[in-house]
Amino acid sequence: MVACMKECAKHYHENLQKSKVAQDYLKNRGITPEMITKFGIGYSASYTDIIEYLESKGYKKDLLYRLGIIKEKDGRFYDAIGERIAFPIINIYGDVVAFSGRTLKKQVDYAKYINTGDTPIFSKSKNLFAINLVKKAKQTGTLKEIIIVEGQTDVIALHKAGYSGTVASLGTALTVDQARLIKRFTDNVIICYDGDFAGTKATMRGLDILKHENLNVRVASLPDGMDPDELIQKHGNEAFNRVIKNALPLIEYKLVTLKTKYNLKEFDGKAKYVDEAIEILSDISEVEAEVYLDLISDMTGVYKDFLRKKLKDKSLVLASNNTVSIKAVQREEV
């Protein structure tokens, strides 16, 4: 299976060398020949080319289908990432296990990225794009932290800018398996998603998963809803360096983001903000929470002593509920 995937990646890469359209697209995106080689980027020339090529090498359609290289519709097989830029997804052992295809088209109703599905050798919830390069950075002593971005072109732009610990999460909300994979290499993580994406509940849950795996999580906010690739192309590496330097610890990011939800000039908005902010702090240690009580007090004008008491009351309620739950479980076991 691994040999077939490697052959597939090799052919896509050879196709790229023959396609001026694909090469021009990558050039316009600032992706250099060095980055093309580093990431093994290729191109799917058509919907049937890869089938013909791999069959000529002795691989059967059934295997190609099981590996997600091809799909089937109405009895006809076709390349799963046909006519797209092909980004190989490589695991920590250096094996090509899947592909992500980036369209060259600009239609609104056309998916920008398509990832090949889960297979016997690939699960997107357990992998990260460019994790193989993170492993190399760790081995050479150049890994400072892991930066998680949304897309493959963002990963490549940041590697080009010197951020060798950058990965992408393959279009899924972050999972426990991905958090544990990250922890194998570092305890320090920076999330740098596009502005619109970073505020979603699914993403917040992903951030909490990282935190619960005892990772030191910070969140970098991009200006004007730009993505990292755009920011670097328009304003240079220094602009992104500032974004990383200003990344906020997870709890602070949550509290600052929550502020946009309510009008803190109104009593009702302020009261609701305080309730939700205390809810956020109830999930961390008392010592850590003490620091953020100052931040909440500064933003709302509510006295810190009041906030401290509110947090203590909340903690007592949670502790009481946990005790009740434990006793209920114990009774069921008896």
ABEGO torsion letter per residue (X at the ends): XAAAAAAAAAAAAAAAAABAAAAAAAAAAGBBAAAAAAAGBBBBABAAAAAAAAAAAGBBAAAAAAAGABBBBGGBBBBAABGBBBBBBBBAAGBBABBBBBBABABAABBABBBBBBBAABBAAABBBGAAAAAAAAAAGABABBBBBABAAAAAAAAAAGBAABBBAGGBBBBAAAAAAAAAABABBBBBBBAAAAABAAAAAAAAAAAAAGBBBBBBBBBGGBBAAAAAAAAEAAAAAAAAAABBBAAAAAAAAAAAABBAABAAAAAAAAAAAAAAAAABBAAAAAAAAAAAAAAAGBBAAAAAAAAAAAAAAAAAAAAAAAAAAAAAAX
